[in-house]
Amino acid sequence: MENPAESVSFRDVDFSKTEVIFRSPFEHRRSPIFVTLSNPNTTLVDIQKLMEAGINLIRFKMSHITKEDKIQLLAKVDKAAKMLSQKHGTSDWPVATAVELKTCIMKTGILQNQQEYLHLKEGTTVTLTCDVEDYNACTNQYIFVDNPYLTTDVNVEAEISIDQDEIILQCKMVLNEKSMKCIVTKSGKLGNLCQVCIRGGQHTQPYVTQKDLRIVQFAMEYQVDMIIVNYSRHADSIKKIKEFIGCKIKKPIIIAGICTREGLENIDGLIRESDGIMLSREYLAYELTGALSYKMNQIQKFVGAKCLKLKIPTNAAEAAALACVALANHTNAGAIILPTVSGRTAKSLLWIRPNCVVITVSNKTSTIRLLSTYRCVVSLMYNDTPHTNWSIEMERRTNFALEHAVKKGWLRFKDIYIILQKYSDVSSFCDVIKVSSVNIYKKTMVECDDYEAI
């Protein structure tokens, strides 16, 4: 049976009215908000205001601040989360943290004489060099590129893009082991530290540098939630990076930006290899934004429409996840309630694209913080003392999520919802699927002072 993808029509939606976000499907389909902190002087009050405003993830730019500054910022984030928890009467404030790896991104050097930019004209000759002595002496005729394997990676006639195709060069001749002669095929402005992309060459530079490994070690030591990889040209590169890092750190990996049209052509593989795509103006040309968003949306729709029909489950865990989503879509359920430990099952459900919100319940702070960055997931912290009987404990957690959903108005009396859970505490995956209807009403809250209720 063909399962049509979820369609969202914006033709008749008036986004000038704020109440539009309180009706389906917009109330649960808003994307996570990422904020980058690079100023070590950011105050605790500023961080608290950002978190209270609704951000989901805080990213730290590792190359801009010292290790001590990063530790202080992490401490401020933790302290702000505790203060907000006390202020709002919650057990935890779900904001995740992330650090960024630079990997093998190539950039130009600094312009000579502290210039803001230079104009390269089409047809002129430019020499590219990897000699570090020329790092801060870039001119119209001589440009530094921070890749020690520059002359071995670039083939003759290969295309070289600078600053997201602002300038395009073509290699004509390798002069020596550190420099090559190029022709400008597209004119444009050259600024400081512009990103460089080579098309038609080979890859010799290591995918993960020693500096990246130190960042990974920092993430392990100080319990940072996510890793952002600032490299998105080839899906096989992402796969190798994940394999290399995965053996050292079990954390989600997000790809930052799609910097060129080559990355746009490989977006299908990038989506499958990464845990998320983060679009950044720093690494994304304006003219690619619309095309990239459209292509990502089409890929996700295809996966949502075809996954249940074409994909054969390879294990019982995948079969349970597929069955859960199929049942939720077939019954038009209002929510899927999922008691979870690590959050992996919730991620599997999202990949299959259920047509309802996923409400997760966990007693692990790290899991709640990670799930808060996933789209269409509501993560709830459960702090009650666990019951010795597994069935009773799962029922308590499910009722906890159900009461929260009814209170928020996501579920109403007689609405259908799905429960996905483990059969016992020794089960290795969620293997029980239940279909239930809401049997409670939203309680009316009445506040009384010292007056007797009439």
C-alpha positions as CSV (number, residue, x, y, z in Angstrom):
1,M,0.0,0.0,0.0
2,E,1.3,3.4,-1.0
3,N,2.0,5.6,2.0
4,P,1.9,9.3,0.9
5,A,4.4,11.6,2.5
6,E,3.2,14.2,4.9
7,S,2.4,17.4,3.0
8,V,2.4,20.9,4.4
9,S,0.7,23.5,2.3
10,F,1.6,27.1,2.9
11,R,-0.6,28.6,0.2
12,D,-3.5,29.6,2.5
13,V,-1.5,30.1,5.7
14,D,-1.3,33.6,7.1
15,F,2.0,33.6,9.0
16,S,1.4,37.2,10.1
17,K,-1.0,35.8,12.7
18,T,0.8,34.3,15.7
19,E,-2.0,31.8,16.4
20,V,-1.0,29.8,13.3
21,I,1.8,28.1,15.3
22,F,-0.7,26.7,17.7
23,R,-2.5,24.5,15.2
24,S,-1.4,21.4,13.3
25,P,1.1,20.8,11.9
26,F,3.1,23.9,12.9
27,E,2.9,23.5,16.7
28,H,5.2,20.4,16.7
29,R,7.1,20.9,13.4
30,R,9.4,23.8,14.3
31,S,13.1,23.3,13.8
32,P,15.6,23.3,16.6
33,I,17.5,26.5,17.4
34,F,21.3,26.5,17.5
35,V,23.3,29.3,19.1
36,T,27.1,29.7,18.8
37,L,29.1,31.1,21.8
38,S,32.6,32.3,21.0
39,N,32.9,35.2,23.4
40,P,34.4,34.1,26.7
41,N,33.0,37.2,28.4
42,T,29.4,36.1,27.8
43,T,27.6,36.5,31.1
44,L,25.6,34.0,33.0
45,V,22.5,36.3,32.7
46,D,22.9,36.4,28.9
47,I,23.1,32.6,28.6
48,Q,20.1,32.2,30.9
49,K,18.1,34.6,28.7
50,L,19.0,32.7,25.6
51,M,18.0,29.4,27.2
52,E,14.8,30.8,28.5
53,A,14.0,32.2,25.0
54,G,13.9,28.6,23.7
55,I,17.3,27.6,22.2
56,N,17.9,23.9,21.9
57,L,21.7,23.6,21.4
58,I,24.7,25.7,22.3
59,R,27.8,25.4,20.0
60,F,31.3,26.3,21.1
61,K,33.8,27.4,18.5
62,M,36.9,25.7,19.7
63,S,39.5,27.7,17.6
64,H,38.4,31.1,18.9
65,I,38.8,30.6,22.7
66,T,41.2,28.8,25.1
67,K,40.4,25.6,26.9
68,E,39.9,27.5,30.2
69,D,37.4,29.8,28.5
70,K,35.5,26.8,27.1
71,I,35.4,25.2,30.6
72,Q,34.0,28.4,32.1
73,L,31.4,28.7,29.4
74,L,30.3,25.1,29.9
75,A,30.1,25.8,33.7
76,K,27.9,28.8,33.0
77,V,25.6,26.7,30.8
78,D,25.2,24.1,33.5
79,K,24.6,26.8,36.2
80,A,22.0,28.6,34.0
81,A,20.2,25.3,33.4
82,K,20.0,24.7,37.2
83,M,18.7,28.2,37.8
84,L,16.0,27.9,35.2
85,S,15.0,24.5,36.6
86,Q,14.5,26.0,40.0
87,K,12.7,29.1,38.6
88,H,10.2,27.1,36.6
89,G,9.9,24.1,38.9
90,T,11.3,21.5,36.4
91,S,13.7,18.7,37.1
92,D,16.1,19.7,34.3
93,W,16.5,22.3,31.5
94,P,17.0,20.4,28.2
95,V,19.7,22.4,26.3
96,A,22.4,20.3,24.6
97,T,26.0,21.4,24.0
98,A,28.2,20.8,21.0
99,V,31.8,21.4,19.9
100,E,32.9,21.8,16.3
101,L,35.7,19.9,14.5
102,K,37.5,21.8,11.7
103,T,38.7,18.6,9.9
104,C,40.2,19.2,6.5
105,I,38.5,22.5,5.6
106,M,40.9,24.6,3.4
107,K,41.1,28.4,3.6
108,T,43.1,31.2,2.1
109,G,45.4,33.5,4.1
110,I,45.4,37.1,5.2
111,L,45.4,39.9,2.6
112,Q,48.6,42.0,2.4
113,N,48.6,45.5,4.0
114,Q,45.5,44.8,6.0
115,Q,43.2,45.2,3.1
116,E,39.5,44.3,3.4
117,Y,39.3,42.6,0.0
118,L,40.9,42.3,-3.4
119,H,39.2,42.0,-6.8
120,L,40.4,39.2,-9.1
121,K,39.5,39.8,-12.8
122,E,38.6,37.0,-15.2
123,G,41.4,35.8,-17.4
124,T,44.2,36.9,-15.1
125,T,46.9,34.6,-13.8
126,V,47.2,33.7,-10.1
127,T,49.7,31.6,-8.2
128,L,48.4,29.4,-5.3
129,T,50.9,28.4,-2.7
130,C,51.0,26.4,0.6
131,D,54.1,28.1,1.8
132,V,53.3,29.3,5.4
133,E,55.7,32.2,5.0
134,D,53.1,33.8,2.6
135,Y,50.2,33.3,5.0
136,N,49.6,37.0,5.6
137,A,50.8,38.3,2.2
138,C,47.9,37.4,-0.2
139,T,47.7,39.6,-3.3
140,N,46.0,39.6,-6.7
141,Q,48.8,37.4,-8.1
142,Y,49.7,35.3,-5.1
143,I,47.2,33.5,-2.7
144,F,48.1,31.2,0.2
145,V,46.0,28.1,0.8
146,D,46.4,26.2,4.1
147,N,46.7,22.7,2.6
148,P,50.2,21.2,2.8
149,Y,49.2,18.7,0.1
150,L,48.0,21.4,-2.3
151,T,50.2,20.5,-5.3
152,T,49.6,16.7,-5.0
153,D,45.8,17.0,-4.5
154,V,45.1,19.4,-7.4
155,N,45.3,17.9,-11.0
156,V,45.9,20.1,-14.0
157,E,42.6,21.5,-15.4
158,A,41.0,20.9,-12.0
159,E,38.5,23.6,-10.8
160,I,39.2,25.5,-7.6
161,S,36.3,27.4,-5.9
162,I,37.0,30.2,-3.4
163,D,34.3,31.5,-1.0
164,Q,31.4,29.4,-2.2
165,D,32.0,30.0,-5.9
166,E,32.6,33.8,-5.5
167,I,35.8,33.2,-7.4
168,I,36.6,30.2,-9.6
169,L,40.1,29.2,-10.8
170,Q,41.4,26.5,-13.1
171,C,44.8,24.9,-12.5
172,K,47.1,25.2,-15.5
173,M,50.5,24.1,-14.3
174,V,52.3,22.9,-11.1
175,L,55.3,25.1,-10.6
176,N,57.0,23.3,-7.7
177,E,56.2,21.3,-4.6
178,K,54.5,24.3,-2.9
179,S,52.9,26.4,-5.7
180,M,50.8,26.1,-8.9
181,K,49.7,28.4,-11.7
182,C,46.0,29.1,-12.2
183,I,43.7,31.1,-14.4
184,V,40.7,33.1,-13.1
185,T,37.6,31.8,-14.9
186,K,35.1,33.7,-12.7
187,S,35.9,37.1,-11.3
188,G,35.0,38.2,-7.8
189,K,36.1,39.6,-4.5
190,L,38.8,37.9,-2.4
191,G,38.6,38.5,1.4
192,N,40.5,37.2,4.4
193,L,40.3,33.5,5.3
194,C,38.0,32.4,2.4
195,Q,37.0,28.8,2.1
196,V,38.6,26.8,-0.7
197,C,37.1,23.8,-2.5
198,I,38.9,21.6,-5.1
199,R,36.9,19.8,-7.7
200,G,38.5,17.1,-9.8
201,G,41.4,16.4,-7.5
202,Q,42.4,13.7,-5.0
203,H,42.3,13.8,-1.2
204,T,45.6,13.3,0.6
205,Q,45.1,15.5,3.7
206,P,43.9,13.5,6.8
207,Y,40.1,13.7,7.4
208,V,40.7,14.2,11.1
209,T,43.7,16.1,12.4
210,Q,45.5,16.0,15.8
211,K,43.8,19.2,16.8
212,D,40.4,17.5,16.1
213,L,41.4,14.6,18.3
214,R,42.1,17.0,21.2
215,I,38.7,18.5,20.7
216,V,37.1,15.0,20.8
217,Q,39.1,14.3,24.0
218,F,37.7,17.6,25.5
219,A,34.2,16.6,24.6
220,M,34.6,13.2,26.3
221,E,36.2,14.8,29.4
222,Y,33.6,17.5,29.9
223,Q,30.5,15.5,28.7
224,V,29.7,17.6,25.7
225,D,26.6,16.2,24.0
226,M,27.3,16.5,20.3
227,I,30.0,16.8,17.7
228,I,29.7,19.1,14.7
229,V,31.8,18.3,11.7
230,N,32.6,21.2,9.5
231,Y,33.1,19.3,6.3
232,S,30.3,18.4,3.9
233,R,31.5,17.8,0.4
234,H,31.5,14.0,0.1
235,A,29.3,11.4,1.9
236,D,32.2,8.9,2.0
237,S,34.3,11.5,3.8
238,I,31.6,11.8,6.5
239,K,31.4,8.0,6.8
240,K,35.1,7.8,7.4
241,I,35.0,10.6,9.9
242,K,32.2,8.9,11.8
243,E,34.0,5.6,11.8
244,F,37.2,7.3,13.1
245,I,35.4,9.3,15.8
246,G,32.8,6.6,16.6
247,C,35.4,4.3,18.1
248,K,36.4,7.0,20.5
249,I,33.2,8.8,21.4
250,K,29.5,7.7,21.2
251,K,27.9,11.0,20.4
252,P,25.6,12.3,17.6
253,I,27.5,13.9,14.7
254,I,26.0,16.9,12.8
255,I,27.2,18.2,9.5
256,A,27.7,22.0,9.4
257,G,26.6,23.6,6.1
258,I,26.7,22.6,2.4
259,C,29.4,24.8,1.0
260,T,29.3,24.2,-2.7
261,R,27.2,22.8,-5.5
262,E,29.2,19.6,-5.2
263,G,27.8,19.2,-1.7
264,L,24.3,19.9,-3.0
265,E,24.7,17.0,-5.5
266,N,25.7,14.7,-2.7
267,I,23.0,15.8,-0.2
268,D,21.3,12.4,-0.3
269,G,24.4,10.6,1.0
270,L,25.2,13.3,3.5
271,I,21.7,13.1,5.0
272,R,22.1,9.3,5.4
273,E,25.5,9.4,6.9
274,S,25.0,12.3,9.4
275,D,22.7,12.7,12.4
276,G,21.6,16.2,11.1
277,I,22.4,19.0,8.7
278,M,23.0,22.5,10.0
279,L,22.9,25.3,7.4
280,S,25.3,28.1,8.1
281,R,25.7,31.4,6.2
282,E,29.4,31.2,6.9
283,Y,29.7,28.1,4.7
284,L,26.6,28.4,2.5
285,A,26.1,30.7,-0.5
286,Y,22.8,32.6,-0.7
287,E,21.8,31.2,-4.1
288,L,22.2,27.6,-2.9
289,T,19.9,28.0,0.1
290,G,16.6,27.6,-1.8
291,A,17.8,24.7,-3.9
292,L,19.3,22.9,-1.0
293,S,16.2,23.3,1.2
294,Y,14.0,22.0,-1.6
295,K,16.2,19.0,-2.3
296,M,16.4,18.1,1.3
297,N,12.6,18.3,1.6
298,Q,12.1,16.1,-1.4
299,I,14.5,13.5,-0.1
300,Q,12.8,13.4,3.3
301,K,9.4,13.1,1.6
302,F,10.6,10.2,-0.5
303,V,11.9,8.4,2.5
304,G,8.7,9.1,4.4
305,A,6.6,7.8,1.5
306,K,8.6,4.8,0.5
307,C,10.3,3.6,3.7
308,L,7.4,1.4,4.9
309,K,6.9,-0.1,1.5
310,L,10.4,-0.8,0.3
311,K,12.6,-1.3,3.3
312,I,12.7,-4.8,4.7
313,P,13.6,-4.8,8.5
314,T,17.0,-6.4,9.2
315,N,16.2,-7.1,12.9
316,A,13.4,-7.2,15.4
317,A,14.1,-3.6,16.6
318,E,13.6,-2.2,13.1
319,A,10.5,-4.2,12.7
320,A,9.0,-2.8,15.9
321,A,9.8,0.8,14.9
322,L,8.3,0.3,11.5
323,A,5.2,-1.3,12.9
324,C,4.8,1.5,15.5
325,V,4.9,4.2,12.9
326,A,2.6,2.3,10.5
327,L,0.1,1.8,13.3
328,A,0.3,5.5,14.3
329,N,-0.3,6.7,10.8
330,H,-3.1,4.2,10.1
331,T,-5.0,5.1,13.3
332,N,-4.3,8.8,12.9
333,A,-2.8,8.8,16.4
334,G,-2.2,12.0,18.2
335,A,1.1,11.0,19.8
336,I,3.6,8.2,20.2
337,I,4.7,7.8,23.9
338,L,8.2,6.2,24.2
339,P,9.9,5.4,27.5
340,T,13.6,5.5,26.5
341,V,17.1,5.2,27.9
342,S,19.5,6.3,25.1
343,G,17.1,7.9,22.7
344,R,18.1,5.7,19.7
345,T,14.6,4.4,19.2
346,A,13.2,7.9,19.0
347,K,15.7,8.7,16.2
348,S,14.6,5.5,14.3
349,L,11.0,6.6,14.6
350,L,11.8,10.1,13.1
351,W,13.6,8.6,10.2
352,I,10.4,6.7,9.3
353,R,8.5,10.0,9.6
354,P,5.4,9.5,11.9
355,N,2.6,11.9,11.3
356,C,2.4,12.8,15.0
357,V,4.5,14.1,17.8
358,V,6.8,11.7,19.7
359,I,6.8,12.1,23.5
360,T,9.8,10.5,25.1
361,V,10.2,9.9,28.9
362,S,13.7,9.3,30.4
363,N,15.5,9.7,33.7
364,K,18.8,10.5,32.1
365,T,19.7,14.2,31.7
366,S,22.0,13.5,28.7
367,T,19.3,11.7,26.8
368,I,16.7,14.5,27.5
369,R,19.2,17.1,26.2
370,L,19.9,15.2,23.0
371,L,16.2,14.5,22.3
372,S,15.4,18.2,22.8
373,T,17.3,19.0,19.6
374,Y,15.3,16.5,17.5
375,R,12.5,17.9,15.4
376,C,8.9,16.8,16.4
377,V,10.1,15.3,19.7
378,V,9.0,16.3,23.2
379,S,11.5,15.1,25.8
380,L,10.3,14.8,29.4
381,M,12.4,14.2,32.5
382,Y,11.1,11.5,34.9
383,N,12.5,11.9,38.4
384,D,10.2,9.6,40.5
385,T,11.8,6.7,42.3
386,P,11.7,3.6,40.0
387,H,9.3,0.9,40.9
388,T,10.7,-2.6,41.4
389,N,8.0,-4.0,39.0
390,W,8.9,-3.3,35.4
391,S,5.3,-3.2,34.1
392,I,4.2,-0.9,36.8
393,E,7.1,1.4,36.2
394,M,6.4,1.6,32.4
395,E,2.8,2.3,33.2
396,R,3.7,5.2,35.5
397,R,6.0,6.7,32.9
398,T,3.4,6.4,30.2
399,N,0.8,8.0,32.4
400,F,3.2,10.8,33.2
401,A,3.6,11.6,29.5
402,L,-0.1,11.2,28.9
403,E,-1.0,13.7,31.6
404,H,1.5,16.2,30.3
405,A,0.1,15.8,26.7
406,V,-3.4,16.3,27.9
407,K,-2.4,19.3,30.0
408,K,-0.7,20.9,27.0
409,G,-3.7,20.2,24.8
410,W,-1.8,17.9,22.4
411,L,-4.2,15.0,23.2
412,R,-7.9,15.2,24.1
413,F,-10.5,12.8,25.5
414,K,-10.9,9.7,23.3
415,D,-7.9,10.6,21.1
416,I,-5.8,7.6,19.9
417,Y,-2.1,7.4,21.0
418,I,0.5,4.7,20.6
419,I,2.9,3.3,23.3
420,L,6.2,1.8,22.3
421,Q,8.2,0.2,25.1
422,K,10.3,-2.8,26.3
423,Y,8.5,-5.9,27.5
424,S,11.0,-6.3,30.4
425,D,14.1,-4.6,31.8
426,V,16.3,-7.3,30.1
427,S,14.9,-6.6,26.6
428,S,17.5,-5.1,24.3
429,F,15.0,-3.1,22.3
430,C,11.4,-1.8,22.4
431,D,9.3,-4.9,21.5
432,V,5.8,-4.0,22.8
433,I,3.4,-1.8,20.9
434,K,0.0,-0.7,22.4
435,V,-2.9,1.3,21.0
436,S,-4.8,3.3,23.6
437,S,-7.3,6.1,23.8
438,V,-7.2,9.0,26.2
439,N,-9.5,8.5,29.2
440,I,-8.7,11.6,31.1
441,Y,-9.8,15.3,30.7
442,K,-7.7,18.4,30.9
443,K,-8.0,19.6,34.4
444,T,-9.2,23.1,35.1
445,M,-6.8,24.9,37.3
446,V,-8.5,27.1,40.0
447,E,-6.3,29.3,42.2
448,C,-7.7,30.2,45.7
449,D,-6.2,32.5,48.3
450,D,-7.6,32.6,51.7
451,Y,-11.2,32.7,50.4
452,E,-13.6,29.9,50.8
453,A,-14.7,28.4,47.5
454,I,-18.3,29.0,46.7
